[in-house]
């Protein structure tokens, strides 16, 4: 009978993915429950007409628990925005050698993700519901602009670092604002099409078409 090689076993354990523990799974279930409850209530009555206390009551958790997972009421809607920011920066920072910054941004921003990438009809309906909530809420639209401004600052800092420029140099800021301007324009396009009831596959195709046109314009101008 073969015996286990201790060194090989240690290596296998080191590279094998660690499954989430019971506590992590429980926390994720609670987080998902709170977010799903909030979005359902927002879709029914609008963002401004639903309180955090009501969300907590319907989800059967304390109000403090809601804020433990979501620092603000707006975060119940924009919970994945921070993840998006980190993925965007990583796509640019870790791009293959020789790939331009615009090419890396194009590859990232034109990749379908989230509800748009799903073929589940219920996912499409959820997307329409939360999109209407955002479009009708001044508070959520204002928070979205704050988040996009944060994206721009983070991207400008990364571009400055790569170019050996000062963080307040004008060129990285112009470049970052131009790229995030494409993202804002595509976001507005997606929102209009979702509200109009356009199928997800068609929206994804439109994002690719309009995104390529916009980035080609920047590429030619910035060259």
N, C-alpha and C positions, 0 to 999 in steps of 0.2 A: 504494500500500500504506500502511495507516495506521501511524503510529508510536506507540510507547507514551508515555503521559503520565508523566513521572518522578514527579510529585507523587502522582498516583493510584496508581502502582505502589508507592510508599513506604507510602501509606495502607493498601493491600491487604495488604502484608506485615505491617504493624503490627497489623492486626486479625485476620489469619488465625491459626487455632490452630497452635501449633508441635507437630509430631509428636515423640513421645519418641525420643531418640537411641538408638543401639545399646547404650550402657552402661546407660541407664535400663531398656530392655527386658530386658536380661540380668539386672539386679538384680531386676526384678519377677518374672521367671521363677524365679529362685533363691528369692526370698521365698515364692512360691506353692508351689514344690516342698517347701520345709521345712515350711510350714504344713499342706499336704495330707498329708505323710508323718506328721507328729505326730498329726494328728487320726485318721488311719487306725489308728495304733498305740494311741492312747488308746481308740478305740472297741473295739479287740480285747481290751485287757487292763486298761483303767482308767487314769486319770491318774496315780495314785500309783505304779503298777507299771512305768511307762515312764520311762527316764532321758533326759536331753538327749544324753548320749553315744550312746545307742542311736539316737535320732532322727537325729543327725548321720551315724552309720554307714550307716543305711538310705538316707538322702538323698544319701549320698556327698559330704558336705561336712565341714569341720572343725567341732569343737565351738565354736571361736571364731567361725566364720561364723554359726552359729545365734544366738549371743548378739549378734552385730553387727546382726542383723535384729530379734531379739526379746530385749529386756533380761532377761526372766525366763521361766521355763517356763510360767507362767500366761498370759503374753502370746501364746503360741502358740494359745490358745483365744480370748482376748479382743482379738484384734488390731484389730478395727474399733470398739472402744468409744470410742477417742479421736476418731475421725471422727464418730461419733454425737454426741458431746458438742459438737463444733464446729458440726455441722449444727443441733442443737437451739438453741444460743445464737444462731446466725445467723438462724434462723427467727423468733426473738423480737426480736432487735435490728433486723432489716431488715423487719419487718412493715409493711404499708401504713399510711399515716396514718389514724388513727381506729379502727384495729383494736385490740381489747383484748388484753392479755397472755394471758389465758386462751384467747381465740379463736385466737391465733397458736399457742399450745401445743397446742390441740385439733387444729388443721390439721396440725401436724407429727407429733404422736404417733399420730394415727389413720390416717396414710398408710401403707399396706402397703409393706414394704421387705424386702430380703434374700430368704431362702428362702421366707418366707411369701407373698411376691408372685409367686413362681415357680410355673409349672404343670408343671415338669419332675419326673417321678416320682423320678428319681435325686436331685434336690435335696431332695425331701421326706425321703428315706431318710437323706441326710447330716444333715439337721436333727434327725431323731429320734436318730441315733447320737450327735451331739455334745451334745444335750440330756440324754440319759441319762448321759453322761460327767460333765457339770456337776452333775446332780442327785445323783450318787453320790460326789462328791468334796468333802469338807469344805474342802480348800484352795482349790478353785475358787469355792465358795460364799462363803468368807470374802473372797476377792479381789473378787468381784462386789460385795459390800457396800462395800468400800473405794472401788471405782469409782463406785458410786451416791452415796456420801457426797461424793465429789469433784464429781460433777454438781451436787449440792445446793449446795455452797459456791460454785461458779461461777455458778449461776443466781441465788443470793441476792445475790452481788456485782453482777450485771447489774441486778437489780431495784433495788438500793440506788442504783446510779449513775443509773438513769432517774428515780428519785424524789428525787434530791438528798439521800439519807440516808446516814448513816455506815455503813460496811461491817459493823459489829457491831450495828446496830439490830435490834431483835427482829422488826419487821414483815416485812422482806424474807426473814428466815429462816423465819418461819411460812409465808409465801406459797410460798417455794421448796420447803419440806418437804411442803406440801400437794400441789403439782403433781407432785413426784417421787414422792410416795406413790401417786398414780394410776399412774405409770409402773411402780412396783414391783408394784402389784396386778395390772396387766395382764401384766407379765412372768411372775408366778406363774401366772396363768390360762393364758397361752400354753404354759408349760412343762408344766402338767398335761395340757392337751389334746394336745400333741405326743406325750407319753409314752403317752397313751391311744389314739393312732393316728387322731385326728380329722383329716380332710382340711384342707389349707391354706386352701382357700376358706372353709370353715366357721369356721375359727379366725379368719380376717381379719374375717368378719362378726361374730363374737362380740366381738372387740376393739373394733370400732366401736360395738356396742351397749352394752357395759359401760363403755367409755370415755366415751361421751356421757352416760350416767347419772351417772358419778362426777364429771365436770366440771360438769354441771348442778348437782349438789349443792354443789360448791365455789363456783360462780358465784352461787348464791342466798345461800349463807352469807357469802361474802366481800363481797357487795354492801353 
